Amino acid sequence: MTFPAAASQHRRAYWDGFPTATRSFSFGTGREEVGNIKASSAQNAAAMEELLADPSIIRMATYPLPHLQVLCYPIFADYHETKRALLKKNPHLHRTFSRSPFTAVTANLGPASVSPPHLDGRNKADGMCLIGALGDFNADKGAHLVLWDYGLMIRFPAGCSSMIPSAMVTHSNTPIQEGEERYSLIQYSAGGLFRWVTNGFKSDRSWLSSATEEDLEQREEERKAHCATAVKKFSLWKDIKVSNYSGRARVEVWDSGDVADFSDLTEDDSEEESPPGKKTRRT
């Protein structure tokens, strides 16, 4: 791939910076409808397609996905259903990885892909960003993942992946040593895509132009409950104990209950593993 010098300077880059390449579709930033993000050149587009078809890259990009499905099932399902609906409606949209629920993948092309503290405000707030680290560096001396809001600095060696709500948690990397190389592969979905699907494949402006009084009242009720609904998508430990590894909806795991009931912002003090929403009979 070839890039002009200016392509290395952006808000996610330290010092000399690094170029990036993206394959995705998106909505927002002036777009009137969902569409593919264009590569800077046909040569770069072909190189990116070749990179994403590499078996080693596919393995690295997809092996963390079962963990996302298990640890954050409501978020995984939200992303998966949204991506499936968009691709069914618009078959021309670019695919990333067949098993991935994310609509976009960005390669940070180094040789020193190290980012300052930042938020990814265009991603979904109640969602996740999947970060994969690549390169040749000493993970004991640099390239740590820093989560500023939590006061955490996490060792992040090459070959490992991390899932964070990147729109809500300020994050960065520590510098690597001179002569080392670090690259990263980022998977995410633009928040505007979820609004587009919720609006019946319309922009907010188009939806509002045809909305009835009843539609507006319902949307206002949803807006008031949005924060609480979003928080419930993040799993608690008792959610993980459901042990739903098959990808089935959780309402199929238990005889009754709703996915929204699985995170009620309360701690589960019981030592017994009973279905959420049901009380355990003690004998």
PEZIMO-V67824 format. One line per field, one symbol per residue. ss: DSSP state (H for helix, E for strand, - for the rest). phi: phi as a letter, one per 20 degrees, with the letter a starting at -180 (. if undefined). Layout:
BEGIN
ss = ???
phi = ???
END
This chain:
BEGIN
ss = ----HHHH-----------EEEEEEE--------EE-----HHHHHHHHHHH--HHHHHHHH--HHHHHHH-HHHHHHHHHHHHHHHHH--------------EEEEE---E-----E----E-----EEEEEEEE--------EEEHHH-EEE------EEEE------EEE-------EEEEEEEE-EHHHHHHHH-----HHHHHHH--HHHHHHHHHHHHHHHHHHH-----HHHH---------HHHH-----HHHH---------------------
phi = .cbfgffedbfecelfmaeccccacbbplnfebfbfeeffafffffffffffefgffffffdfffgffffecggfgfffffffffffffcffffeddfeeeeeccdeeemfcecdfgaddfeeffebccdddecpcbeffdamfeddffdmdcdfcffnecbdcffeddfcacefeegnecbcbcddacffffffgfgemmcfgfffffdfeffffffffffffeffffffffefegfffffleeenffffefdfbocgfefcdmdeeefeeedggndeefdd
END
